Amino acid sequence: MENNCVFCKIIAGEIPSKKFYEDDDMVIIADVNPQAAKHYLLLPKKHYANIVEMSEDDAIILGKCLKKLSTLVDELGLKDGFRLVSNKGENGCQSVNHLHIHILGGEKLSEKMA
C-alpha cells in the first residue's frame, strides 16, 4: 500500500466506499464522478501507478480480474454492453496514480471516446 494513495486507502477500508465486488485480487466500487448511468472502478489490490508499471505477474492478475468482470455484468447492470477505459499519465488525464479500470455502461454510450 502506498501511504498517500486514495485507492489503497479505499481497498484497506480506511476510506469508506460502497464495494460492489471484492476478492483477493480486486475491488469494484462506484466512481464518485460518474460519466455514465453505471460507472464503476475496478481497482487491483496491488498498488502500481499505471499499466506501464505492471510486471508480468501483475498482468496475469489483471487478466484474471477482467475475466471475473465478465461474470459480473448482469449483477452490475451491464448486460447490454459496457466500455473499459484506463488512463495513463497527465496527458491521459490519470487523476489517481494507482492503476484503475473505468467500467462505463447502463445506457447507450457516445461513439466518441473523448
N, C-alpha and C positions, 0 to 999 in steps of 0.2 A: 504494500500500500504506500502510495506517495502521500506525504504529510498534508499538502495543501490541495489535493485533488478532490473536487466535489463529488465526482463519481465514485471514487474509492470510499469516501465517507458515506455515500448512499448505500453502497454494497455492504459496508461494515455495520450499517444500521445507526450510524452516528447522526445522519440527517434523515428524517422521515420521508418516505416516498411510498406510494402505492405500488406494490410489486405484483404484476400480472402473471409472472412466471419466475421461478428460480430453481436452479440446480447447482451442481458443483462447479460448473464452468461459467455460468452467466446469470444475469438478471435482466428481465424485461420490465421497464417502467413506462409511464406516460411521459411524453415530452411536456414541459411546463409552458412552452410557447408553440402550441400545435399549428401545423401548416396544412392539415387535412382533417377530415372528420375523425379519423383514427390516426394518431401519431404516437408511436412508441419508440423507445430507445432500447436497443439490445446492447448491454454492457458486459463485455468479458470481465470476469472477476480478476484476472491477472492484469496488472497495470502495464501498459505500453502506450506511448503517446499516439501512435498512428499506425497505419497499415505498413508503412515503410520500416518501422522499427520492430515488426514481428519477427520472431525466429521461425524456423521451420516447424518446431513443435507448437508454437502459438498458432500458426496457420492451420495445423491439423485440428486443434481445439476449436478455432473459429469455424472451420468447416463442419464440425460436429454441432456447433451452436446453430448454424444456418440450417442444417438438416433437421434439427429439433424444431426450429421455427416452422418448417414445412408441415409439421404435425399439429401446430397450434393455430392455424389460420381460421378455422371455424370458431374456436374459443375466443379469438381476438377480434372477430368481426371482419375478417379479411378474405372471406371465401370467394368474393368476386374479383379479387386482384389486389395487388399492392406494389409498392416501389421501395427498393432498398437504396440508401444513399449513405456514403461515408465521406466526410470532408477531411482534407489533409492540408494543414498549414494555413497561413494567413490569407493567401490568395484563394484558397479553397473554402474560406470562411469557417475554419475549425475554431469553435469557441471554447472547448474544453480539451485539454491535451491528455485525453485518455481515449483510446480507440472506442468508438461507438458507432452503431449502425442505426440510422433512422429508418423506421418502418412506417410508411405512409399508405393509407387506404381508407376504406369505408365510404368512398364516393368515387365518381369519375374524376381522375386526376388530369391536370393540364398536360397536353403533349409537350409543352415547353419544359425543359429541365431547370431553367433558371427562374 
